[in-house]
Amino acid sequence: MKKLVVTARIFLGLIYAIFGLNHFLPFIPHPEMAGDALTYMTGLSATGYFWPLLRGLELLSGIALLSNRLVPLALAVLTPITLHITLFHAFLLPANIILAALMSLALGFLVKTNWIHFKSLFTVKA
C-alpha cells in the first residue's frame, strides 16, 4: 500500500510540476484547439492573471508532492484544479481524457489515504 501511495504522489507531483513549469519555460507544445475549447481558453487568457496564477499553484503543489512536504495542503489546492481539468477534457477537449481520469483517480486515492487531515473540514457544527 505504501508503494502505491508513493507512486500516486510522484505521478501527480510530476504531472503538475512539469506542466506548471511548462508555462514559465515552454518546452511542451500546446494541443490544437477549436470551437468551444478555443473560446474558453481565449477568455481565460484575456484576464491576464489566470494562467500565471494557476500554473504557479500547480508548480508549487507539484513540488510539494514530490518533496513529500505539505502534502495535505497540496492536495487541497489541486482538488479543484484536477476537477476543472477533468471536466474541461470531458466536455470540451476529450483528446486527453485518459490522463485527466488517471489524475483524478490518483488525487482521489491520495485524499483517501490522507483523510485524517481532511475529515475535520466536514464537521457539521464547529
Secondary structure, DSSP 8 states (H G I E B T S, - for coil): -HHHHHHHHHHHHHHHHHHHHHHHS--S------HHHHHHHHHHHHTSSHHHHHHHHHHHHHHHHHHTSSHHHHHHHHHHHHHHHHHHHHHT-GGGHHHHHHHHHHHHHHHHHTGGGTGGGG-S--
